Each structure stands twice: as C-alpha cells, then as structure tokens.
C-alpha cells in the first residue's frame, strides 16, 4: 500500500519542514510515503471563502482516483487515540486499498465536493491548529502508528 499526504500551500516555517521531512524519511522504512503540496490559490483577497475552498477542492480531486481511500484531516472528524489510529491504518492495509490518501486542506477547510468524495474524516484534536503545523503533527502520528504496529519502543502506553 502507498500512503500519500496532500497539503494545500507551502509552509514558510523551516522548522515545520524539517520535522515533516524527518518523519517522512522514517515512514519510508515501513511504507511508501509521499507528500504532495498543492500551490496556494492565487488572488485570494478577491475570492470568497467558498470560492477559495472550491478552487482548492478541484485541485485536490484531480489527484484522487476512484480506488483511493480518501481520509480528510478535519476538525469534525473522528478523534482516535494513537493505538486506535494504528489499528485503522492496519485495517486499511489489510483491506486491499492500494493508496490511502490523507488531505490537509487550506485555512478554510474543504469544499462540499471534497467532503462528498471523502471516505472518512479524522480529527487530530478538538483544538484548532494551523494547516501548516498540523503537517508535522500528522506525520509524527503516522510514524507512531507504524511503530505501534511493529511493536517498536517508540510509543508508551
């Protein structure tokens, strides 16, 4: 199985980039992992929030195939403990899904079309994080899930 993280917009925080890069390298020891960064929508001052979400959504959906399992990182998604998230990843790997795609949207969330296509939604916390910092948090949690599945001494319960 391949796992892909799609993110909207580049981060301007080199520390976030460094953390994401570190966890990406670690993840590739377990699974083929890739990050796709979509460019920011241009001229957002002239666009409404819904128009910006629509344009971001179109860009996201162009990268998704019918066979992908699409999981949105969304504040209204299911909240899982790390062990439960590891179990979810294991179930997706065992189900025969060829590509598991996680998406971190832009600052206003996702368009209705993206929500309709999504197979599921996952929340990393009840708190709100910037769409930049959540990249590092998610990468670490995905790495943690694989160390749990491999019974490696990273996660402590």
NORURZI-V620929 format. One record per backbone hydrogen bond with DSSP energy under -0.5 kcal/mol. CO is the residue of the C=O (numbers start at 1). NH is the residue of the N-H. If there is no record, write none. Layout:
co nh
CO NH
CO NH
This chain:
co nh
1 32
2 100
3 34
4 6
4 102
5 36
6 104
7 9
7 38
12 14
13 17
14 18
15 19
16 20
17 21
18 22
19 23
20 24
21 25
22 26
23 27
24 28
26 29
27 30
27 31
31 33
32 3
34 5
35 37
36 7
36 38
38 9
43 46
44 47
48 52
49 53
50 54
51 55
52 56
53 57
53 111
54 58
55 59
56 60
57 61
58 62
59 63
60 63
61 64
65 68
68 70
69 71
69 101
70 72
70 119
70 120
71 103
72 74
72 122
73 105
74 77
78 80
78 123
81 85
82 86
83 87
84 88
85 89
86 90
87 91
88 92
89 93
90 94
91 95
92 97
93 96
98 2
99 69
99 101
100 4
100 102
101 71
102 6
103 73
103 105
104 8
106 109
109 106
111 115
112 116
113 117
114 118
120 72
121 78
122 74
123 80
130 134
132 135
132 136
133 136
133 137
134 138
135 139
136 140
137 141
138 142
139 143
140 144
141 145
142 146
143 147
144 148
145 149
146 150
147 152
148 151
152 154
152 155
